[in-house]
Amino acid sequence: STMRFVLKADVGAIKIKIPYPNAGSYTVFANGEEKPYTPWNKDLGRHGELTRTQGCGENRYVGVENFLEFYLTPGCEIKVVPRDSIMVSVRLDWTLEEFYAADGVDSFTDRMAAVLGVHASQIKVVAVYQGSVIVEYFVETLPDDEDPEKTLSEVQLKFYDAVVSDSLDLGAPIIDAMANNRVVKTN
């Protein structure tokens, strides 16, 4: 269900942080305009801290810790809309340095989208961290999808097939992977 926030004040601004009990995908709108997450920060392995320079609606979702935070200014309405999505993670036999040297999140997103048959905008990476390299991301349905559950179960099956058949080229061997809390391993 959608949440709405307004700041009834003449001056000032506020950063709002919403912790979630489990992983989910959310889109933030400021006065009806969709706002992307802050730019990726490879040192943090997540989207960068809010700078407060991008105005109302500047936001990020942080995986693993599962929180959304955004910046709210007077005269601005924020809508937080949950998205139909599945949570996926892969563990790659790589170092973080190798992952980022190979174009990191951008390359990963493009490769994953190609394999799953979805648009790159539907892949939202929310955490990259050591343990070899673990990448956590959501695959979202498009807003106009008439049967999101069917779409996501097809995506999940494509993902399993690609991992098991070892046809998922992410630049490094996959050690194991998980989709919707179900572990899948390569042969």
C-alpha positions in Angstrom: 0.0 0.0 0.0 1.2 3.5 -0.9 2.4 5.8 1.9 2.2 9.6 1.5 4.4 12.2 3.3 4.2 16.0 3.5 6.0 18.5 5.7 3.7 21.2 6.9 6.3 24.0 7.5 7.5 27.2 5.9 11.2 26.4 6.1 13.5 23.5 6.8 13.6 19.9 5.6 13.7 16.4 7.1 15.4 13.1 6.3 13.0 10.2 6.8 14.2 6.6 7.3 11.8 3.7 7.1 13.1 0.3 8.3 11.4 -2.7 6.8 11.2 -6.1 8.4 12.1 -7.8 5.2 13.4 -6.9 1.7 11.1 -5.2 -0.7 11.3 -2.9 -3.7 9.9 0.7 -3.5 9.6 3.6 -5.8 9.7 7.2 -4.5 7.7 9.9 -6.2 8.1 13.6 -5.4 5.0 15.7 -6.5 4.2 12.9 -9.0 7.7 12.6 -10.5 9.6 9.3 -10.0 12.9 9.8 -8.3 15.8 7.4 -8.9 18.0 6.2 -6.0 21.2 8.2 -5.2 24.2 7.2 -7.3 26.0 3.9 -6.5 28.9 4.2 -4.0 31.3 1.3 -4.5 33.2 2.0 -1.3 30.0 1.6 0.7 28.7 -1.3 -1.6 25.3 0.5 -1.7 23.6 3.6 -3.0 25.3 6.7 -1.6 24.3 8.8 1.4 21.6 11.4 0.8 23.4 14.7 -0.1 20.4 17.0 0.4 21.4 18.7 -2.9 19.0 16.8 -5.1 15.9 18.4 -3.5 12.8 16.8 -2.3 12.5 13.1 -3.0 16.3 12.3 -3.1 16.3 8.7 -1.9 18.0 5.3 -1.6 17.1 1.8 -0.5 19.7 -0.1 1.3 19.7 -3.9 1.0 20.8 -6.3 3.8 19.7 -3.7 6.4 16.4 -3.1 4.5 15.7 0.5 4.9 14.5 3.3 2.6 15.4 6.9 3.3 14.4 10.1 1.6 14.6 13.8 1.9 11.4 15.8 2.3 11.0 19.6 1.9 8.0 21.9 2.5 5.4 22.1 -0.3 6.4 18.6 -1.6 4.4 15.4 -1.4 6.3 12.2 -1.3 4.6 8.9 -2.3 6.3 5.6 -1.5 4.9 2.9 -3.7 5.8 -0.8 -3.2 6.7 -2.6 -6.3 5.9 -6.2 -7.3 9.4 -7.8 -7.2 11.5 -10.8 -6.2 14.7 -10.6 -4.2 17.6 -12.3 -5.8 21.3 -12.6 -4.9 24.3 -14.2 -6.5 27.7 -15.1 -5.0 30.5 -14.7 -7.6 34.0 -16.2 -7.4 35.6 -12.7 -7.7 37.1 -10.0 -5.5 35.3 -6.7 -5.1 38.2 -5.0 -7.0 37.6 -7.4 -10.0 33.9 -6.8 -9.9 34.3 -3.0 -10.1 37.1 -3.2 -12.6 34.6 -5.0 -14.9 32.1 -2.1 -14.8 30.5 -3.4 -11.6 26.9 -2.7 -11.1 26.2 -1.4 -14.6 27.7 -4.4 -16.4 26.0 -6.8 -13.9 22.6 -5.1 -14.4 22.9 -5.3 -18.2 24.0 -9.0 -18.2 21.3 -10.0 -15.8 18.5 -8.2 -17.7 19.6 -9.9 -20.9 19.5 -13.4 -19.4 16.2 -12.8 -17.6 14.6 -11.2 -20.6 13.7 -8.0 -18.8 14.6 -4.3 -19.2 17.6 -3.2 -17.3 15.4 -0.6 -15.4 13.6 -3.6 -13.8 16.9 -4.7 -12.1 17.6 -2.8 -8.9 20.9 -3.6 -7.2 20.7 -2.8 -3.5 23.9 -4.3 -2.0 27.3 -5.5 -3.1 29.6 -6.9 -0.5 32.5 -9.3 0.2 32.1 -13.0 0.6 33.8 -13.5 -2.7 31.4 -11.0 -4.2 27.7 -11.0 -3.2 25.3 -8.9 -5.3 21.7 -8.5 -4.0 19.1 -7.1 -6.3 15.4 -6.9 -7.0 13.7 -7.8 -10.3 10.6 -5.6 -10.6 7.7 -5.9 -12.9 6.7 -3.0 -15.2 4.0 -0.7 -13.7 1.5 -1.7 -16.4 2.0 -5.5 -16.0 -1.4 -7.1 -15.8 -0.2 -10.3 -14.2 2.9 -9.4 -12.1 2.9 -12.8 -10.2 3.1 -14.8 -13.5 5.9 -12.5 -14.8 7.9 -12.8 -11.6 7.5 -16.6 -11.4 8.7 -16.8 -15.1 11.7 -14.6 -14.2 12.5 -16.8 -11.2 12.4 -19.9 -13.4 14.6 -18.3 -16.0 17.1 -17.4 -13.3 17.2 -20.9 -11.8 17.6 -22.4 -15.3 20.5 -20.0 -16.1 22.3 -20.7 -12.9 21.9 -24.5 -13.0 22.8 -24.8 -16.7 25.8 -22.4 -16.1 24.7 -20.2 -19.0 24.6 -17.0 -16.9 27.8 -15.1 -17.9 28.4 -12.4 -15.2 32.1 -12.2 -15.8 33.0 -14.7 -13.1 31.9 -18.2 -11.9 28.8 -18.3 -9.8 29.3 -20.1 -6.5 25.7 -20.1 -5.5 22.6 -18.0 -5.9 19.2 -17.3 -4.2 15.8 -16.2 -5.5 12.9 -15.6 -3.1 14.8 -17.3 -0.3 15.4 -20.5 -2.3 19.1 -21.4 -2.8 20.2 -22.7 -6.2 23.7 -24.0 -7.0 25.6 -24.5 -10.1 26.5 -28.1 -11.0 
